[in-house]
Amino acid sequence: MEDIYLGLGANGERQTLLLGRANRHGLIAGATGTGKTVTLQTIAEQFSGAGVPVFLADVKGDLSGICMAGSHDFKHADKLEARAAEIGITDYAYHDNPAVFWDLYGEQGHPIRTTISEMGPLLLSRLLGLNETQEGVLSIAFKWADDNGLLLLNFEDLQQTLIACAEQASELATTYGNISKASVGTIQRQLLAFASQGADKFFGEPAFEINDFIRTDENGKGVINILAADKLMQSPKLYATFLLWLLSELFEALPEEGDPEKPKLVFFFDEAHLLFDDAPEALFDKVEQVVRLIRSKGVGVYFVTQNPIDIPEKIAGQLGNRVQHALRAFTPRDQRAIKAAAETFRINKDLDVAAAITELKVGEALVSTLDEEGAPTVVQRTLIAPPRSRLGPVSDKERAIIQSISPFDGKYDTLVDRESAAEVLAQKAQDAAEAAQVVAQQGEEAQRAQPRKTTSMWERAGKAALGAAAASAGTMVARSMTGKKSSGSPMASAASAAAGTIGTALGGAIFGRFARGLLGSLLR
């Protein structure tokens, strides 16, 4: 099993990233135009070749070419081939890589969704930019929904739950705490603002299953999961919150691995500074905790950023594998960044690191990785190895072809809107209004004689199952007519929806999530 070949050091030695140390996290830094993206592509495709699945965010749209083989006709092919020869790669040949496209908006890839309940009040508060008081009100709404067996799946569910809490504020105060209508109003405005930016598309079902990121193809190569993030970057808080949610899901879902021979998944976090900009202390602590502990789950996290001082010291201390491209000393902040970057490397007596950082050419970097004992290697000025896949984006036609052969074609594409908090609260409000009308017209005795209006748990489960099965079956029929295969299953969708409804009625959102996963897996 070959390690990741980063390039040739100025001392004539091969600079490698050991697979057995790749879960110790890393940093790829450098100014715009210095070669960070190409370095990321080179490393990602080698992880894939070693059988390690990869997740990366394509913030500029040019990483999508990693799924296509390079070509001798490419305008920079001569430079790539010359670099390969210069650093001693004798078997340099172009090849493609297995890839799946994802997109929170569902436009350039499979949609990724989660539920409001799974996101939780802390991350949602970060997304909405709430203060401590407003975050407290949001937490009360979550707790009240759980206690009353209400599923929080999408923005509408949360909006209706907040309205119900505000209407019952005086009754809930003794049990849950004060609920300010002003705070509820602020939260509602923020929800509307983010919905107008398309953030509401991130919430709903079918919810994303994290294990779908951890796959290899029939040849044993790790699948590269590419998140189309060029549009997402217009909502930086959503981008950062999504990536943090993804890390949290990985941490919760994966078993302890210790130090495996190779990572279970490698996660590239581009534009990493967005995670830490204006982050509240509670969220910052969660980031630090997840980054520190997820290593033992076999996941390597690599931060990609223009300036190394964008990464807080507590996080930077966890990053043992470093590739530093050139920095420019145009401002005092740039000078501090150069000094800080130079001080983080293990000293090389033959290299003035601070001076070298400003002199590095495009495709050249300072490299220091962890050795077999876990200690950082001496920093070396390194010519970075060229990628073998295409530099630049795929065409719309090529993207469509890749999507058509995806193993998840049909699994996430159709939104399932089953009964949740919004529908339950609306039905209760309607029942209460009708009951009040009967009391006013016929008296209390007549109202008590009325049959039960709210459906039972089993009736709601059947309704949810029927709706989910119909949606899944419709998708499969449509795909069979066009000759496409679908990984969706009407039986699995029905079981998942019904189990979620039953689980929530019996034991709240946590049991519902467990039951959906359990019954769904039995029918796949």
C-alpha positions in Angstrom: 0.0 0.0 0.0 1.7 3.1 -1.2 1.8 6.4 0.8 0.8 9.7 -0.7 3.6 11.2 -2.8 3.6 14.9 -2.3 6.7 15.8 -4.3 10.5 16.0 -4.4 12.3 18.0 -1.7 15.2 20.3 -2.4 17.4 17.8 -0.5 16.6 15.2 -3.2 14.3 13.1 -0.9 10.7 12.1 -1.7 8.2 13.9 0.5 5.4 11.6 1.4 2.3 11.6 3.6 2.1 8.3 5.4 -1.4 6.7 5.2 -1.0 5.5 8.7 -0.6 9.1 9.9 -3.1 10.7 7.5 -5.9 10.7 10.2 -3.7 13.2 12.2 -5.2 16.0 10.2 -3.5 18.6 8.1 -3.3 22.1 6.6 -2.9 23.3 3.0 -2.3 27.0 3.0 -1.1 29.7 0.6 -2.1 32.9 -1.2 -4.5 32.9 -4.2 -2.9 31.5 -7.3 0.0 29.6 -5.6 -1.3 26.1 -6.3 -3.4 25.1 -3.3 -6.2 23.7 -5.4 -3.9 21.6 -7.6 -2.2 20.3 -4.5 -5.5 19.3 -3.0 -6.4 17.5 -6.2 -3.1 15.7 -6.3 -3.6 14.5 -2.7 -7.3 13.6 -3.1 -6.8 11.4 -6.1 -4.0 9.5 -4.4 -6.1 8.9 -1.4 -8.8 7.5 -3.8 -6.2 5.3 -5.4 -5.3 3.9 -2.0 -8.9 3.0 -1.3 -9.7 5.9 0.9 -13.0 7.7 0.3 -12.7 11.5 0.1 -15.1 14.4 0.7 -14.2 17.8 -0.8 -16.0 21.1 -1.3 -15.6 22.5 -4.8 -15.9 26.2 -4.0 -14.8 27.5 -7.4 -16.2 24.7 -9.6 -12.8 23.6 -10.9 -12.3 20.5 -8.8 -15.1 18.7 -10.6 -12.5 17.7 -13.3 -11.0 15.2 -10.8 -13.6 12.6 -12.1 -12.1 12.9 -15.7 -8.7 11.8 -17.0 -6.2 14.5 -18.0 -5.1 14.8 -21.6 -2.0 15.5 -23.6 -4.1 18.1 -25.4 -4.8 20.1 -22.3 -3.2 23.6 -22.5 -1.0 23.0 -19.4 -0.2 19.3 -20.2 3.4 20.1 -21.1 4.0 21.7 -17.7 2.4 18.8 -15.9 4.4 16.2 -17.8 7.6 18.3 -17.4 7.1 18.5 -13.6 6.5 14.7 -13.4 9.8 14.1 -15.2 11.6 16.6 -13.1 10.6 15.0 -9.8 11.2 11.4 -11.0 7.7 10.1 -11.7 8.5 7.4 -14.4 5.0 6.0 -14.7 3.1 9.3 -15.1 -0.1 8.6 -17.0 -3.5 10.3 -16.9 -6.5 8.6 -15.3 -9.9 9.4 -14.0 -11.3 8.8 -10.5 -14.7 7.5 -9.2 -16.8 10.5 -8.1 -20.3 11.4 -6.9 -21.6 15.0 -7.1 -23.6 16.5 -4.3 -25.3 19.8 -4.0 -27.4 21.3 -1.1 -29.6 22.9 -3.7 -30.0 19.7 -5.8 -28.9 21.5 -9.0 -25.4 20.2 -9.7 -25.6 16.9 -7.8 -27.7 14.8 -5.4 -29.4 16.9 -2.8 -28.1 16.6 0.8 -30.8 17.1 3.4 -31.0 16.8 7.2 -33.9 17.4 9.5 -34.2 20.4 11.9 -34.1 17.9 14.8 -30.8 16.4 13.7 -29.2 19.8 13.2 -30.0 20.8 16.8 -30.4 24.2 18.4 -26.7 25.0 18.7 -25.8 24.7 15.1 -29.1 26.2 14.0 -28.4 29.2 16.2 -25.0 29.6 14.5 -26.7 29.5 11.1 -29.3 32.1 12.1 -26.9 34.3 14.0 -28.8 34.3 17.2 -27.7 35.8 20.6 -27.7 33.8 23.8 -31.3 34.8 24.7 -32.7 33.8 21.3 -30.7 30.6 21.4 -32.3 29.8 24.8 -35.8 30.3 23.3 -34.9 28.0 20.3 -33.7 25.3 22.8 -37.0 25.6 24.6 -38.9 25.1 21.3 -36.8 21.9 20.6 -37.4 20.5 24.1 -41.1 21.3 23.9 -41.4 19.6 20.5 -39.6 16.5 21.8 -41.8 16.3 24.9 -44.9 16.4 22.8 -43.8 14.0 20.1 -43.6 16.5 17.3 -41.2 15.9 14.4 -39.1 18.9 13.5 -38.2 18.1 9.9 -38.2 21.4 8.0 -38.4 25.2 8.4 -42.2 25.1 8.5 -42.2 22.7 11.4 -39.9 24.9 13.4 -41.9 28.1 12.5 -45.2 26.5 13.7 -43.6 25.2 16.8 -42.2 28.6 17.7 -45.7 30.1 17.2 -47.2 27.5 19.5 -44.6 28.2 22.2 -45.2 31.9 21.9 -49.0 31.4 22.3 -48.5 29.3 25.4 -45.6 31.3 26.8 -47.2 31.9 30.2 -48.1 28.2 30.7 -44.7 27.0 29.6 -42.7 29.5 31.7 -42.7 27.5 34.9 -41.6 24.3 33.2 -39.3 25.5 30.4 -38.4 29.1 31.2 -39.4 32.5 29.8 -40.3 32.8 26.1 -40.1 36.3 24.8 -42.3 37.0 21.9 -39.7 39.5 20.7 -37.1 36.7 20.6 -39.5 34.4 18.7 -40.1 37.2 16.2 -36.4 37.6 15.6 -35.9 33.9 15.1 -38.9 33.9 12.7 -37.4 36.8 10.7 -34.1 35.0 10.4 -35.8 31.8 9.3 -37.6 33.7 6.5 -34.3 35.4 5.5 -32.5 32.2 5.1 -35.4 30.5 3.4 -35.3 33.2 0.8 -31.6 32.3 0.1 -32.5 28.6 -0.4 -31.3 27.4 3.0 -34.7 25.7 3.6 -33.8 23.2 0.9 -31.2 21.7 3.2 -34.0 20.6 5.7 -36.3 17.8 4.9 -36.4 14.1 4.0 -35.1 11.7 2.9 -32.3 12.7 5.3 -28.8 12.0 4.2 -27.1 8.8 5.4 -23.5 9.5 6.4 -22.3 6.1 5.4 -23.0 6.9 1.7 -19.8 9.0 1.8 -17.7 6.0 2.8 -17.7 3.9 -0.3 -15.2 2.3 -2.7 -15.9 1.3 -6.3 -15.6 -2.1 -7.9 -11.9 -1.7 -8.3 -11.3 -0.8 -4.7 -10.7 2.9 -5.3 -12.2 5.3 -2.8 -15.1 7.3 -4.1 -14.5 11.1 -4.2 -17.6 13.0 -3.0 -17.6 16.5 -4.6 -19.9 19.1 -3.0 -20.8 21.8 -5.5 -20.2 24.8 -3.3 -19.9 27.7 -5.7 -23.5 28.8 -5.1 -23.3 27.7 -1.5 -20.5 30.1 -0.9 -22.9 33.0 -1.3 -24.3 31.9 2.1 -21.1 31.4 4.1 -22.8 30.7 7.4 -24.8 27.9 5.8 -21.6 26.5 4.2 -19.7 26.5 7.5 -22.7 25.2 9.5 -23.2 22.4 7.0 -19.6 21.3 7.1 -19.6 21.3 10.9 -22.8 19.3 10.9 -21.2 16.8 8.6 -18.2 16.4 10.9 -20.5 16.0 13.9 -22.5 13.3 12.1 -19.3 11.5 11.2 -18.2 11.6 14.8 -21.5 10.3 16.2 -21.9 7.6 13.5 -18.5 6.0 13.2 -17.0 3.5 15.7 -13.7 4.0 17.4 -10.8 2.9 15.1 -7.7 4.1 17.0 -4.9 4.5 14.4 -5.9 2.4 11.3 -3.5 1.5 8.5 -5.3 4.1 6.4 -8.1 6.6 7.1 -11.7 5.6 6.8 -12.5 9.0 5.2 -10.5 12.1 4.4 -12.4 15.4 4.6 -11.0 18.5 2.8 -12.4 21.8 4.3 -11.8 24.5 1.8 -12.2 28.2 2.7 -11.8 27.0 6.3 -11.7 30.5 7.8 -15.5 30.7 7.3 -16.0 28.2 10.1 -14.3 30.4 12.7 -15.4 33.9 11.6 -17.6 35.4 14.3 -18.2 32.0 15.9 -19.6 32.0 19.4 -17.5 30.4 22.1 -19.8 27.4 22.5 -19.6 26.6 18.8 -15.8 27.1 18.7 -15.5 24.6 21.6 -17.6 22.1 19.6 -15.3 22.5 16.6 -12.2 21.9 18.7 -13.7 18.9 20.4 -14.8 17.2 17.1 -11.5 17.9 15.4 -9.6 16.6 18.4 -11.6 13.4 18.8 -12.6 12.4 15.3 -9.1 11.2 14.6 -9.8 8.1 16.6 -12.7 7.4 14.3 -10.3 7.1 11.4 -11.3 10.4 9.8 -8.6 12.9 8.6 -9.6 16.5 8.4 -7.6 18.8 6.1 -8.1 22.6 6.3 -7.5 24.6 3.1 -7.1 28.3 3.6 -5.2 31.3 2.2 -3.7 32.3 5.5 -2.5 29.9 8.2 -3.4 32.3 11.0 -7.1 31.9 9.9 -7.0 28.6 11.9 -7.2 29.2 15.7 -4.2 27.9 17.7 -6.1 25.2 19.5 -7.2 23.7 16.2 -3.8 24.4 14.4 -2.1 22.4 17.1 -4.0 19.3 15.9 -2.7 19.6 12.3 0.4 17.5 12.0 0.7 17.3 8.2 1.4 20.7 6.5 1.8 22.0 3.0 2.5 25.7 2.9 2.5 27.5 -0.5 3.7 31.0 -0.9 2.4 33.9 1.1 2.7 37.6 0.2 4.0 40.2 2.7 1.8 43.1 1.6 0.3 44.0 5.0 1.4 43.8 8.7 -1.1 40.9 9.0 0.6 39.1 6.1 4.0 39.6 7.9 2.6 38.1 11.1 1.2 35.1 9.1 4.6 34.5 7.6 6.3 34.6 11.0 3.7 32.3 12.5 3.9 29.8 9.6 7.7 29.7 9.8 7.6 29.0 13.6 5.2 26.0 13.2 7.7 24.0 11.2 10.4 21.8 12.5 13.6 23.7 11.9 15.8 23.0 8.9 19.2 24.4 9.5 19.8 24.7 5.7 16.6 26.6 5.0 15.5 30.1 6.0 11.8 29.3 6.2 10.4 32.8 6.6 12.3 34.0 3.5 11.4 30.9 1.5 7.6 31.3 2.1 7.7 34.6 0.2 9.9 33.2 -2.6 8.0 30.0 -3.4 6.9 29.6 -7.0 3.6 28.3 -8.2 3.5 24.6 -7.6 6.2 24.7 -5.0 5.6 24.4 -1.2 7.1 23.9 2.2 6.2 20.4 3.4 6.4 18.8 6.8 4.5 15.6 7.6 4.4 13.1 10.5 6.9 10.2 10.4 6.2 6.7 11.5 6.8 7.7 15.2 4.3 10.5 14.9 6.9 13.3 15.0 7.0 16.1 12.4 9.6 15.8 9.7 12.1 18.5 9.0 10.5 21.1 6.7 11.7 20.8 3.1 11.2 23.1 0.1 9.3 20.8 -2.3 8.2 20.6 -5.9 4.6 19.4 -5.7 3.6 16.3 -7.8 1.1 17.0 -10.6 -2.3 15.5 -10.7 -3.3 12.8 -13.2 -6.9 13.9 -13.6 -8.2 16.9 -15.5 -7.4 20.4 -14.3 -10.6 22.4 -14.7 -14.3 21.8 -14.5 -16.4 19.2 -16.2 -19.0 20.2 -18.8 -22.7 20.0 -18.0 -23.0 17.0 -20.3 -20.1 15.2 -18.5 -21.7 16.0 -15.1 -25.0 14.6 -16.3 -23.3 11.4 -17.4 -21.5 11.0 -14.0 -24.8 11.6 -12.2 -26.6 9.0 -14.4 -24.3 6.2 -13.3 -24.3 7.3 -9.6 -25.2 4.5 -7.1 -27.5 7.1 -5.4 -29.5 7.9 -8.5 -33.1 8.2 -7.3 -32.4 7.8 -3.6 -32.4 11.4 -2.5 -33.7 13.2 -5.5 -37.4 13.3 -4.5 -38.5 15.2 -1.4 -40.8 13.3 0.9 -43.1 15.6 3.0 -44.7 13.4 5.7 -46.7 14.4 8.7 -44.6 16.4 11.1 -45.0 19.3 13.6 -46.6 21.7 11.2 -49.3 19.3 10.1 -50.0 18.1 13.7 -50.2 21.6 15.1 -52.4 22.8 12.3 -54.8 19.9 12.8 -54.9 20.6 16.6 -55.7 24.2 15.9 -58.5 23.2 13.5 -59.9 20.7 16.0 -59.8 23.3 18.8 -61.7 25.8 16.6 -64.3 23.3 15.6 -64.7 22.2 19.2 -65.2 25.8 20.4 -67.8 26.3 17.7 -69.7 23.2 18.8 -69.6 24.3 22.5 -70.9 27.7 21.5 -73.8 26.3 19.4 -74.7 23.1 21.2 -73.0 23.1 24.6 -70.2 21.1 26.3 -72.1 17.8 26.4 -72.6 17.8 22.6 -68.9 18.5 22.1 -67.9 15.6 24.4 -70.1 13.3 22.4 -68.2 14.1 19.2 -65.9 11.4 17.8 -62.1 11.8 18.1 -60.8 14.1 15.3 -57.1 13.6 15.7 -55.9 10.4 14.0 -54.2 7.7 16.1 -50.5 6.9 16.0 -51.1 3.9 13.8 -53.3 5.9 11.3 -50.6 8.6 11.1 -47.9 5.9 10.5 -50.0 4.3 7.7 -50.5 7.7 6.1 -46.8 8.5 6.3 -45.9 5.1 4.8 -48.4 5.4 2.0 -47.1 8.9 1.0 -43.5 7.9 1.1 -44.1 4.7 -0.8 -46.0 6.6 -3.5 -43.3 9.1 -3.9 -40.6 6.5 -4.2 -42.7 4.3 -6.6 -43.3 7.4 -8.8 -39.6 8.1 -9.0 -38.9 4.5 -10.0 -41.6 4.4 -12.6 -40.2 7.6 -14.1 -36.7 6.3 -14.1 -37.7 3.0 -15.7 -39.4 4.9 -18.5 -36.1 6.7 -19.2 -34.0 3.6 -18.8 -32.3 4.7 -15.5 -31.8 2.5 -12.5 -32.9 3.8 -9.1 -31.5 2.9 -5.6 -34.8 4.1 -4.1 -37.2 1.5 -2.7 -41.0 2.1 -2.1 -40.9 -0.5 0.7 -37.9 1.0 2.4 -39.3 4.5 2.1 -42.6 3.4 3.6 -40.9 1.6 6.4 -38.7 4.6 7.2 -41.6 7.0 7.2 -43.9 4.8 9.3 -41.2 4.0 11.8 -40.3 7.6 12.2 -44.0 8.5 13.0 -44.4 5.6 15.4 -41.1 6.2 17.1 -41.8 9.9 17.7 -45.2 9.1 19.1 -43.7 6.6 21.5 -40.5 8.2 22.6 -39.6 11.5 20.9 -37.3 12.4 18.1 -34.4 10.3 19.3 -36.3 7.0 19.1 -37.9 8.0 15.8 -34.5 8.5 14.3 -33.3 5.1 15.6 -36.4 3.3 14.4 -36.2 4.8 10.9 -32.7 3.6 10.5 -33.4 0.1 11.9 -36.5 -0.7 9.9 -35.1 1.0 6.8 -32.0 -1.2 6.9 -34.1 -4.4 7.2 -35.8 -3.7 3.9 -32.8 -2.5 1.8 
